[in-house]
Structures are given as structure tokens and as C-alpha cells.
Amino acid sequence: MNSIFHQTWQTLVAHRTKNMLATITIAWGIVSVLVLSALGEGFYMRQTLEMSFMNNNVQIAYPSSTSKAWHGLPSRRKIHVEQDHVEMIKQADFIEDASSVYIKRKADVTIKGLHLTDTVFGTDSSYFSLAQHKLELGSRNFSPSDIANRARVVVLGNKIAKSRKINIGQTIRIQGIPFVVIGIIRAKFNSFEFGDERNAIIPLTTYLDLWQGKPDKLLFKPIQGMNKTSLRRTLVHFYAKQFKFDPTDHVAIYFPDHSSFAQRYTQIFRVIHIFLFASGAMTLAIGVLGVANIMFLSVSERTREIGVRLAIGATPKSILNLFILEGLCLVTFGTVLGLMVTLMVVESLGSITLPSWLGYPVITPGSIFWSLILTLILALLASYFPAKRASRLTPVIALSSRT
């Protein structure tokens, strides 16, 4: 066995230029597989986090218009949900918490004469927890006093605060009226943003002092143990009784089922991850094909050497093992080099600012395991066929070769 390893090492050193190129090719294939897989895993984890709001129990509702006639009432009746209805449903035994959101899309929001945003939300303190928003350090939520006294306070989305370098305690103007910034929404990627990173959010009572209107959006959180399907069904019957519309009219108040979208998108993200891994695997396969070509070339160049070995008593099996070992050594060196380079590349990618939607690259034990299994299979195939060809040579034919 030691003799085979010694002969293998001598052969690798004798043909070091070609073998080095083959090793680099394998290393590049390993880097491609693992880096693309790490990027795919980071992307998958980031996007599934962003979908987490869709998978929780908070249900969104959008009041609209009836699409069916009901007990003598015509269709296309506008459903106007009043704040009193929201307060009423908060007392229902199937609701843990609820919030209404008023939206003004053509507002004038400025700081020192500079434009900030066109969109102002009016809501209550429950909104931030229902929308899974966290506030920056030093921020505070709307207090009962803010709601009762129609306080001129505002919570800003992180993007507009960052764009004008606005800090807590500063004053901005909404419709020319000064508002004190009491909070800034933290940039979080496991919440359903609603575009809030670019919104100004004020107490709903203050909003109603500035603009008349009805809630544009409602958020409901059911009691413990109640799922979204049951919640939607109960809400439909509750509001159908309140506003006298057909309970089978799914347009009157629209309750989107985000969980099905989340599952679909999660499957798409996993497919993208698998595609990236497969793309890297193709690069690795091309690298292993290079090893196979070098092994075939080595067999052709060493035909007389093989003939001499056979003539002095080497068996076809020992020739087969010799060439398989050479191929496996090349792939092993390339794999080790590739793993080292991959760790450095992924570490470098993690230290730079990547697009937020991409997440951070993550090397998982599974990706390493499957990369090594794939490499081993391809290496055996790349080594076996040239080795088989060498082992089938006869001494007379091999010795008469001019190569």
C-alpha cells in the first residue's frame, strides 16, 4: 500500500503543472457550489423571515363594496366601517387585539421645508405590535394620553428618518402643523412592512382632526388557539350581521389569506436555492471532467510505463488502483483548497454591505455534505474509466507504443 502511495506521489510531482491546473479547476468548482449555495441559503432565510408576518395569526381586512344583493338591499353598497365598530369588535370574545388604520396618500410632510413623504397613517398603539414593528432605542409608542388629547406626535419610518437624518425629539410639519418625532421604526426584516419605512404615523384622533375619513385597513389578532381560517369565517359573519350583507360575499370586506402566498413563495425561494446549488454543481462537473481528460492523457503518455509494470508482474487490479488513487488525490487536493477559499469568500461577503433582500450568505453542514458526496461520485467516475482503460492494456501492445 505504501508503494502505491509513493508511486502516486511521484507521478503527481512529475506532472505537477497539469495536476496543478486540475486541482485549481476542482477548487473553483467547490467554491462555485458552496458560495452559490451559501448565497441561496441566505436569500432563502431572509425571504422566509420576511414572509413570517403572513404565517402568523394577524389577519388584515380591507372594507370595500358588496357584490351581491341581500334581503332587498342592492349590491355595490359601500361598506363604511366606523371607529365605533372597531372598538366594538375589540370586546368580542374571539378577538385578543385589533387596530384600525386611516391612510392619507397626498399629505404634505416636511422638515425645514424639505419634503419627507406623501403618506400619513392614523392609528393606535396596538398597530405596531400587530404589524410586528419594533421601534428604535429611545422611541415610545402612542400613549392613551396621546390618543385622548389628540397629541401632535409622530412615529417615522426608518427610511425617511434616515434620508433626512431625523432624530427623536425633532419637529416635522404635517400640513404645516408642527409634530414632535417620538419614535422611529426599526429596520426589521421579519415584518410585513406595509411600506411603513416611508410613512409618517400619527394618533388616529389627531388624524381625524386633520382629515375626515373611514378606516382603510383593519388588523385583527384572534384569541389563543384560534387559527386564521376560523377567524376569517367569524369576522365575515360578525360584519355581515353588522352591515347587512351576504356572508358568502367575499368582496364586501376583503380578508386576504397571506399564508397560502407565503407557502407558495417559500417553495419558490427553495427552488431558487436548489437552482443555485445545481449551477455550482455544473461548474464542479466541468472541473471533474478536466480531471478525467488529464487522466486519459496520462494513460496515453504512460502507455510504455504501464507495459513495463505489467511485464514485471503488476496486475491489472494494481494498475486500476494506481490511476484511481491519482485521480482521487487530485480531487482531494482541489476539494481542500476549495473549502479554504470558500470560507474566506463567504467571510468576506458577510463583512460587506449586500442588498438587504439578499440576506447574508450561510454555509450549512448539509451543503458541505452534499458537495463532498457529489465530488466523491464525480471523482470516482472521472478516475475509474481512464484507470479501467489502463488496466486493460496488454504488455506487448503497451511496450510497442511510441508514447
C-alpha positions as CSV (number, residue, x, y, z in Angstrom):
1,M,0.0,0.0,0.0
2,N,2.9,2.4,0.9
3,S,4.4,1.6,-2.5
4,I,1.2,2.6,-4.3
5,F,1.1,5.9,-2.4
6,H,4.8,6.6,-3.1
7,Q,4.3,5.9,-6.8
8,T,1.2,8.1,-6.9
9,W,3.1,11.0,-5.3
10,Q,6.0,10.6,-7.7
11,T,3.6,10.7,-10.6
12,L,1.8,13.8,-9.3
13,V,5.1,15.6,-8.8
14,A,6.4,14.6,-12.3
15,H,3.3,16.0,-13.9
16,R,2.8,18.9,-11.5
17,T,1.8,21.6,-14.0
18,K,-1.1,19.6,-15.4
19,N,-2.1,18.3,-12.0
20,M,-2.0,21.8,-10.5
21,L,-4.4,23.1,-13.2
22,A,-6.7,20.2,-12.5
23,T,-6.6,20.9,-8.8
24,I,-7.4,24.6,-9.4
25,T,-10.3,23.6,-11.6
26,I,-11.7,21.3,-8.9
27,A,-11.2,24.0,-6.3
28,W,-13.1,26.5,-8.4
29,G,-15.9,24.0,-8.8
30,I,-16.1,23.6,-5.0
31,V,-16.1,27.3,-4.5
32,S,-18.9,27.7,-7.0
33,V,-21.1,25.1,-5.4
34,L,-20.6,26.3,-1.8
35,V,-20.7,30.0,-2.4
36,L,-23.8,29.8,-4.6
37,S,-25.4,27.5,-2.1
38,A,-24.5,29.9,0.7
39,L,-26.0,32.9,-1.2
40,G,-29.0,30.8,-1.9
41,E,-29.4,29.7,1.7
42,G,-29.0,33.3,2.9
43,F,-31.6,34.5,0.4
44,Y,-34.0,31.7,1.4
45,M,-33.6,32.5,5.1
46,R,-34.1,36.2,4.5
47,Q,-37.2,35.9,2.4
48,T,-38.8,33.3,4.7
49,L,-38.2,35.8,7.5
50,E,-40.0,38.5,5.5
51,M,-42.9,36.1,5.0
52,S,-43.2,35.4,8.7
53,F,-45.9,38.0,9.1
54,M,-48.0,36.1,6.5
55,N,-47.7,33.0,8.6
56,N,-48.7,34.5,12.0
57,N,-52.3,34.8,13.2
58,V,-52.8,38.5,12.5
59,Q,-55.5,39.0,9.9
60,I,-55.8,42.1,7.7
61,A,-59.1,43.3,6.4
62,Y,-60.0,45.9,3.7
63,P,-63.5,47.3,3.7
64,S,-64.9,47.5,0.2
65,S,-68.3,47.3,-1.5
66,T,-70.9,44.5,-1.7
67,S,-71.0,42.4,-4.8
68,K,-74.3,40.7,-4.1
69,A,-77.9,41.9,-3.2
70,W,-79.1,40.8,0.2
71,H,-82.6,40.8,1.6
72,G,-83.8,43.6,-0.6
73,L,-80.6,45.7,-0.3
74,P,-78.8,46.4,-3.6
75,S,-75.3,45.3,-4.5
76,R,-72.4,47.7,-4.8
77,R,-73.1,49.2,-1.4
78,K,-70.0,50.8,0.1
79,I,-69.1,49.2,3.5
80,H,-68.2,52.1,5.8
81,V,-66.5,50.7,9.0
82,E,-66.6,53.3,11.7
83,Q,-64.2,53.5,14.6
84,D,-67.1,52.5,16.9
85,H,-67.3,49.2,15.1
86,V,-63.6,48.6,15.7
87,E,-64.0,49.4,19.4
88,M,-67.0,47.1,19.5
89,I,-65.1,44.1,18.0
90,K,-62.3,44.6,20.4
91,Q,-64.8,43.5,23.1
92,A,-65.7,40.3,21.2
93,D,-64.7,37.1,22.9
94,F,-62.8,35.8,19.9
95,I,-60.5,38.9,19.5
96,E,-57.4,39.4,21.5
97,D,-56.5,42.8,19.9
98,A,-57.4,44.9,16.9
99,S,-56.4,48.1,15.2
100,S,-57.7,50.4,12.5
101,V,-55.6,52.3,10.1
102,Y,-56.5,55.5,8.3
103,I,-54.4,56.4,5.3
104,K,-53.9,59.8,3.7
105,R,-51.9,59.5,0.5
106,K,-51.5,63.1,-0.6
107,A,-50.3,64.7,2.6
108,D,-47.6,67.4,2.9
109,V,-44.9,66.2,5.3
110,T,-41.8,68.3,5.5
111,I,-38.8,69.2,7.7
112,K,-37.2,72.6,7.3
113,G,-39.0,73.0,4.0
114,L,-37.7,69.6,2.7
115,H,-40.2,67.0,1.5
116,L,-40.3,63.8,3.5
117,T,-43.3,61.7,2.3
118,D,-46.8,61.9,0.9
119,T,-48.3,59.2,3.1
120,V,-49.6,59.6,6.6
121,F,-51.1,56.8,8.7
122,G,-53.5,57.4,11.6
123,T,-53.7,54.5,14.0
124,D,-53.5,53.5,17.7
125,S,-50.8,51.9,19.9
126,S,-51.8,48.3,19.0
127,Y,-50.8,48.8,15.4
128,F,-47.1,48.4,16.0
129,S,-47.3,45.1,17.7
130,L,-49.8,43.7,15.3
131,A,-47.6,44.7,12.3
132,Q,-44.6,43.3,14.2
133,H,-42.8,46.6,14.2
134,K,-40.0,47.4,16.6
135,L,-39.1,51.0,17.5
136,E,-35.5,52.4,17.7
137,L,-33.9,52.8,21.1
138,G,-35.3,56.0,22.8
139,S,-38.6,55.8,20.9
140,R,-42.0,55.4,22.5
141,N,-45.4,54.2,21.4
142,F,-48.6,56.3,21.4
143,S,-49.9,56.6,24.9
144,P,-53.5,56.7,26.0
145,S,-52.9,60.4,26.7
146,D,-51.7,60.9,23.1
147,I,-55.0,59.4,21.8
148,A,-57.2,61.2,24.2
149,N,-55.6,64.6,23.8
150,R,-55.1,64.4,20.1
151,A,-51.4,64.9,20.6
152,R,-49.3,66.2,17.7
153,V,-46.7,63.4,17.9
154,V,-45.4,61.2,15.1
155,V,-43.6,57.9,14.5
156,L,-41.5,57.9,11.4
157,G,-40.5,55.1,9.1
158,N,-36.8,54.3,9.2
159,K,-36.1,55.2,5.6
160,I,-37.5,58.7,5.7
161,A,-35.8,59.3,9.1
162,K,-32.5,58.1,7.7
163,S,-32.8,60.1,4.5
164,R,-33.0,63.5,6.4
165,K,-31.1,62.3,9.4
166,I,-34.0,62.9,11.7
167,N,-33.6,62.1,15.4
168,I,-36.2,61.5,18.1
169,G,-37.3,64.8,19.6
170,Q,-37.0,66.8,16.4
171,T,-40.0,68.6,14.9
172,I,-41.5,68.0,11.5
173,R,-44.5,69.6,9.8
174,I,-47.7,67.8,8.6
175,Q,-49.9,70.1,6.6
176,G,-47.9,72.9,8.0
177,I,-48.6,71.9,11.6
178,P,-45.6,71.0,13.9
179,F,-45.4,67.4,15.1
180,V,-42.8,66.1,17.5
181,V,-41.0,62.9,16.5
182,I,-41.4,60.4,19.4
183,G,-40.4,57.2,17.6
184,I,-38.6,55.7,14.6
185,I,-39.5,52.3,13.2
186,R,-36.5,50.0,13.4
187,A,-35.5,48.4,10.1
188,K,-36.7,44.8,10.6
189,F,-37.0,42.1,8.0
190,N,-39.3,39.7,9.8
191,S,-42.4,42.0,9.5
192,F,-44.8,42.8,6.7
193,E,-43.7,46.4,6.1
194,F,-46.9,47.9,4.6
195,G,-44.5,50.4,3.2
196,D,-44.2,51.9,6.7
197,E,-40.5,52.5,6.3
198,R,-41.6,55.5,4.2
199,N,-44.6,56.6,6.2
200,A,-45.4,59.1,9.0
201,I,-47.7,57.6,11.6
202,I,-49.8,59.7,13.9
203,P,-52.5,59.0,16.5
204,L,-55.8,58.3,14.9
205,T,-57.6,61.0,16.8
206,T,-55.1,63.6,15.6
207,Y,-55.5,62.2,12.1
208,L,-59.3,62.7,12.3
209,D,-58.7,66.3,13.3
210,L,-56.8,66.9,10.1
211,W,-58.8,64.8,7.7
212,Q,-62.2,63.1,7.6
213,G,-62.4,59.5,6.6
214,K,-63.1,55.9,7.4
215,P,-60.5,53.2,8.3
216,D,-58.8,51.9,5.2
217,K,-57.4,48.8,6.8
218,L,-58.1,46.7,9.8
219,L,-55.9,44.3,11.7
220,F,-57.2,41.6,14.0
221,K,-55.4,39.2,16.3
222,P,-57.5,36.2,17.5
223,I,-57.5,34.6,20.9
224,Q,-55.0,31.9,21.7
225,G,-55.9,28.6,19.8
226,M,-57.9,30.2,17.1
227,N,-56.5,29.9,13.6
228,K,-56.8,32.3,10.7
229,T,-59.4,30.3,8.8
230,S,-61.7,30.3,11.8
231,L,-61.0,34.0,12.5
232,R,-61.9,35.0,8.9
233,R,-65.1,33.0,9.0
234,T,-66.1,34.5,12.3
235,L,-65.2,38.1,11.2
236,V,-67.3,37.7,8.0
237,H,-70.4,36.6,9.9
238,F,-69.8,39.3,12.5
239,Y,-69.6,42.1,9.9
240,A,-72.3,40.6,7.7
241,K,-74.7,41.0,10.6
242,Q,-73.5,44.5,11.4
243,F,-73.6,45.8,7.8
244,K,-76.3,43.5,6.4
245,F,-74.6,41.8,3.5
246,D,-74.4,38.2,2.3
247,P,-71.9,36.2,4.4
248,T,-70.8,34.5,1.2
249,D,-69.9,37.9,-0.3
250,H,-66.1,37.8,-0.1
251,V,-65.7,41.2,-1.7
252,A,-67.7,43.3,0.8
253,I,-64.8,43.1,3.3
254,Y,-61.7,41.5,1.8
255,F,-59.7,39.2,4.1
256,P,-56.6,38.2,2.2
257,D,-55.1,34.8,3.1
258,H,-51.5,35.6,3.2
259,S,-50.5,32.2,4.5
260,S,-51.1,30.5,1.1
261,F,-49.0,33.1,-0.6
262,A,-46.3,32.6,2.0
263,Q,-46.2,28.9,1.4
264,R,-46.1,29.4,-2.4
265,Y,-43.3,32.0,-2.2
266,T,-41.3,29.8,0.3
267,Q,-41.4,27.0,-2.2
268,I,-40.2,29.3,-5.0
269,F,-37.4,30.6,-2.8
270,R,-36.3,27.0,-2.1
271,V,-36.3,26.2,-5.8
272,I,-34.1,29.2,-6.4
273,H,-31.7,27.9,-3.7
274,I,-31.7,24.5,-5.4
275,F,-31.1,26.1,-8.8
276,L,-28.1,28.0,-7.4
277,F,-26.7,24.8,-5.9
278,A,-27.2,23.0,-9.3
279,S,-25.5,25.8,-11.1
280,G,-22.4,25.4,-8.9
281,A,-22.6,21.6,-9.3
282,M,-22.4,22.0,-13.1
283,T,-19.2,24.1,-12.7
284,L,-17.9,21.3,-10.4
285,A,-18.8,18.7,-13.0
286,I,-16.8,20.6,-15.7
287,G,-13.9,20.7,-13.3
288,V,-14.1,16.9,-12.7
289,L,-14.3,16.4,-16.5
290,G,-11.0,18.2,-16.7
291,V,-9.6,15.7,-14.3
292,A,-10.9,12.9,-16.4
293,N,-9.3,14.4,-19.5
294,I,-5.9,14.7,-17.7
295,M,-6.2,11.1,-16.5
296,F,-6.9,9.9,-20.1
297,L,-4.0,11.9,-21.3
298,S,-1.8,10.5,-18.5
299,V,-2.8,7.0,-19.6
300,S,-1.8,7.7,-23.2
301,E,1.5,9.3,-22.2
302,R,2.4,6.5,-19.9
303,T,1.4,3.5,-22.0
304,R,5.0,2.2,-22.2
305,E,5.4,2.7,-18.4
306,I,2.2,0.7,-17.9
307,G,3.5,-2.0,-20.2
308,V,6.8,-2.3,-18.2
309,R,4.8,-2.6,-14.9
310,L,2.6,-5.3,-16.4
311,A,5.7,-7.1,-17.8
312,I,7.4,-7.2,-14.5
313,G,4.4,-8.6,-12.7
314,A,2.0,-5.8,-11.9
315,T,-1.6,-7.0,-12.0
316,P,-4.4,-5.1,-13.9
317,K,-6.0,-4.5,-10.5
318,S,-2.9,-2.7,-9.2
319,I,-2.8,-0.6,-12.3
320,L,-6.5,0.2,-11.8
321,N,-5.9,1.2,-8.2
322,L,-2.9,3.3,-9.1
323,F,-4.8,5.5,-11.5
324,I,-7.9,5.7,-9.4
325,L,-5.7,6.8,-6.5
326,E,-4.1,9.5,-8.6
327,G,-7.5,10.9,-9.6
328,L,-8.8,10.8,-6.1
329,C,-5.7,12.6,-4.8
330,L,-6.2,15.4,-7.4
331,V,-9.8,15.8,-6.4
332,T,-8.9,15.7,-2.7
333,F,-6.3,18.5,-3.0
334,G,-8.8,20.5,-5.1
335,T,-11.6,20.0,-2.5
336,V,-9.4,21.0,0.5
337,L,-8.2,24.1,-1.4
338,G,-11.8,24.9,-2.5
339,L,-13.1,24.6,1.1
340,M,-10.5,27.0,2.4
341,V,-11.2,29.6,-0.4
342,T,-14.9,29.2,0.2
343,L,-14.7,30.1,3.9
344,M,-12.6,33.2,3.0
345,V,-15.1,34.3,0.3
346,V,-18.2,33.8,2.5
347,E,-16.5,35.6,5.4
348,S,-15.7,38.5,3.0
349,L,-19.3,38.6,1.7
350,G,-20.6,38.6,5.2
351,S,-18.5,41.7,6.1
352,I,-19.6,43.9,3.2
353,T,-22.9,45.5,2.7
354,L,-25.0,43.3,0.5
355,P,-28.5,44.3,-0.8
356,S,-31.0,43.8,2.1
357,W,-33.2,41.4,0.0
358,L,-30.2,39.0,-0.5
359,G,-29.6,38.4,3.2
360,Y,-26.2,37.1,4.4
361,P,-24.5,34.0,2.9
362,V,-24.7,30.9,5.1
363,I,-22.7,27.7,4.7
364,T,-24.7,24.9,6.1
365,P,-23.5,21.4,7.1
366,G,-25.9,20.0,4.5
367,S,-24.4,22.0,1.6
368,I,-20.9,20.8,2.6
369,F,-22.1,17.2,2.9
370,W,-23.8,17.1,-0.4
371,S,-20.9,18.9,-2.1
372,L,-18.5,16.3,-0.8
373,I,-20.8,13.5,-1.8
374,L,-21.2,14.9,-5.3
375,T,-17.4,15.5,-5.6
376,L,-16.7,11.9,-4.5
377,I,-19.1,10.4,-7.0
378,L,-17.8,12.6,-9.9
379,A,-14.2,11.9,-8.8
380,L,-14.7,8.1,-8.9
381,L,-16.3,8.4,-12.3
382,A,-13.5,10.6,-13.6
383,S,-10.8,8.3,-12.3
384,Y,-12.4,4.9,-13.0
385,F,-12.8,5.0,-16.7
386,P,-9.2,6.1,-17.5
387,A,-7.9,3.6,-14.9
388,K,-10.0,0.9,-16.5
389,R,-8.5,1.7,-19.9
390,A,-5.0,1.5,-18.4
391,S,-5.7,-1.8,-16.7
392,R,-6.9,-3.5,-19.9
393,L,-3.7,-2.8,-21.8
394,T,-1.6,-5.9,-22.7
395,P,2.2,-5.8,-22.1
396,V,3.1,-6.5,-25.8
397,I,0.8,-3.7,-27.1
398,A,1.9,-1.3,-24.4
399,L,5.6,-1.9,-24.8
400,S,5.3,-1.4,-28.6
401,S,3.7,2.0,-28.1
402,R,5.8,5.0,-29.2
403,T,4.5,7.3,-26.5
